[in-house]
């Protein structure tokens, strides 16, 4: 049986985040995942910090992109993390998103082939193989992780793909150890997603049960229901404007997204978010997040599990994060 995981981004001081992770480990949480999405907080530095102050909890990237680190650096980074926390590190990787990628000069062409090449080479390098590969996105000649002063054995670093679109879901079912199902979607979104994952798995003789399927879930817990909703509302306002793939998957009307975008700049300011958040209804908060009292949040998370997720990765958007951890500490999935 799986336990809940904690997801952290940038809504807290980094050293406070260490306290949250230690508390989550104390309360039996299975993993902590660190985001790397906007140009705000890299994932690797916090992951190393989390690994250094804990003993049992798994530490994952949720998710890094497959465009901005060359394959040798990517493999050595996760080798280093595994040196710090042997057997506790998870590589979560995704195809990133526009307009951010485009704005920093990256053309996300052929994202499926790019992901396939990255996952294949990363796995081979972490298996301590010498690799020569002349592909469209990676070109390496006789490289390996040349460990001299350390463990030379293959590293057990599961690779999870953060997938949103149907084709990336299918690829994940084919090549990944797990799929990080996206957030800001209604629970029924999972039903079709699971079909795509299973279709990909079948192509290579795998079963759905072979692929872990944790789900990111925006979660705000407060004994004051309205305060919990308002915390999630601010996050949704920003994400619906800046991440079109999430807006599309959430099923929000385009006119609502466009109106929010007309108010928010890049990067968005707190004043702009405050001005636009009234466009995000209570109904939408309830439909695509687990927000409210502890009992309401637990019930909503169960809906995602019933629709195919294997366990929750709870995106603590703010508020009383220790209450969130307490709320899910005894839950199993």
KOLPAZA-253428 format. One record per residue (C-alpha): x, y, z. Coordinates in steps of 0.5 Angstrom, whole numbers, plus 2048, in hexadecimal, padded with zeros to 3 digits. Example, Ala and Ser with C-alpha at 12.3 -4.5 7.8 and 13.67 -1.06 7.14 Angstrom:
8197F7810;81B7FE80E;
end
This chain:
800800800;8028077FE;80280D803;802814801;8078197FE;8098207FF;80A8257F9;80E82B7FA;80F8317F6;8118387F8;80B83B7FC;80F83A803;81683C805;81B836803;81E83580A;81683480C;81582F807;81B82B80A;81682B811;81082980C;814823809;817821810;810821813;80D81D80D;81281880E;810818815;809817814;80A81180F;80A815808;80D810802;8108167FE;81181D7FD;8118207F6;8158277F5;81282B7EF;81682E7E9;8118327E5;8118397E5;81883D7E5;81883D7EC;81B8377F0;81F8327ED;81D82B7EF;8248287F0;82782C7F6;82182B7FA;8218247F9;8288237FC;826827802;820823803;82481C802;82981F807;82482080D;82081A80C;82181280D;81C80F80A;817813805;8188137FE;81A8197FA;81881A7F3;8188207EE;8118227EC;8138237E6;8198267E3;8198277DB;81D8227D6;8208287D2;82482D7D7;8298277DA;82E8237D5;82D81C7D6;83481B7D9;8328217DE;82B81E7DF;82E8177E1;83481A7E5;82F81E7E9;82A8187EB;8308147ED;8338197F2;82C8197F5;82C8127F5;8328127F9;82F8177FE;8298137FF;82A80C7FC;8248087F9;81F80E7FB;8208137F5;81B8137EF;81C8177E9;81581A7E7;81681D7E0;8118217DB;8118247D4;81182B7D7;80C8307D4;80B8367D0;80B83C7D0;81183B7D5;8158367D1;81483B7CB;8168417CF;81D83E7D1;81E83C7CA;81C8357CA;8188327C4;81582C7C7;8148287C1;8138207C0;8128207C8;8108197C8;8178177C4;81B81C7C9;8188187CF;8198117CC;8208137CB;8218167D2;81E8117D6;82280B7D2;82980E7D3;8278117DA;82580A7DC;82C8077D9;83080C7DC;82E80A7E3;82E8037E1;8368057E1;8368037D9;83B8067D5;8368097CF;83780B7C8;83180E7C5;8308137BF;8298157BF;82581B7BD;82581E7C4;82B81B7C7;8328197C4;8378167C9;83D8127C8;84080D7CD;83D8117D3;83C80E7DA;83C8107E1;84380F7E3;84380E7EA;84980D7ED;84880F7F5;84180C7F6;83C8077F5;83D8047EE;8377FF7EE;8318017E9;82C8067ED;8258057EE;82280B7EC;81B80A7EA;81980F7E4;8128127E4;80F8167DE;80A81C7E0;80581B7DA;7FF81F7D8;7FE81E7D1;7FB8177CE;8018157CA;8068177D0;8028127D4;80380D7CF;80A80E7CF;80A80E7D7;8078077D7;80C8047D2;8128077D5;81280A7DC;8128077E3;80C80B7E5;8088117E2;8068177E6;7FF8197E5;7FE8207E4;7FB8257E9;7F582A7E8;7F18257E4;7EA8227E7;7EB81A7E9;7E78187E3;7ED81A7DF;7F18147E1;7EC80F7DE;7EE8117D7;7F58127D9;7F680B7DC;7F38087D6;7F980C7D2;7FE8097D7;7FC8027D6;7FC8027CF;8038047CF;8057FF7D4;8017FA7D0;8067FB7CA;80C7F97CE;8097F37D1;8087F77D8;8027F77DC;7FE7FE7DF;8007FB7E6;8087FB7E4;8078037E4;8078077EA;80280D7E9;8028127EF;7FE8187EE;8008207EF;7FA8237F3;7F982A7F5;7F78297FC;7F682F801;7F382D808;7F083180D;7EB831812;7E883780F;7E5834808;7E583B805;7EC83D807;7EF836804;7EB8387FD;7EE83E7FD;7F583C7FD;7F48377F8;7F083C7F4;7F78417F3;7FB83B7F1;7F68397EB;7F58407E9;7FD8407E8;7FD8397E5;7F783A7E0;7FA8407DD;80183E7DC;8018367DB;7FC8357D5;7FD82E7D5;7FA82D7DC;7F48327DA;7F382E7D5;7F38277D9;7EF82B7DE;7E982C7DA;7E88337DB;7E58387D6;7EA83B7D2;7E68427D3;7E88417DA;7EF8407D9;7F08467D4;7ED84A7D9;7F28487DE;7F78497D9;7F58507D8;7F68527DF;7FD84E7E1;8038507DE;80A84C7DE;80C84B7E3;80584C7E7;8058507ED;80184F7F3;7FD8557F1;7FB8527EB;7F984B7ED;7F584F7F3;7F18537ED;7F084D7E9;7EF8477EE;7E78497EF;7E78467E8;7E883F7EB;7E283C7ED;7E18387F4;7DE8337EF;7E48337EB;7E98327F2;7E482D7F4;7E48297ED;7EC8297EC;7EF8297F3;7EF8267FA;7ED82C7FE;7E982D804;7E982A80B;7ED82480D;7E781F80B;7E5823805;7EC823802;7ED81B804;7E781A800;7E981D7FA;7F081A7FA;7EC8137FA;7E88157F4;7EF8157F0;7F180F7F3;7EA80C7F1;7EB80E7EA;7F280B7E9;7F880F7ED;7FC80A7F1;7FD80F7F6;7FD8177F7;80381C7F7;8008227FB;8028297F8;80282D7FF;8008337FC;800837802;7FD838809;7FE83380F;80282E80B;80382A812;7FB829812;7FC82680B;80182180D;7FD81F813;7F781E80F;7FA81980A;7FF81680F;7FA810811;7F880F80A;7FA809805;7F88087FE;
end
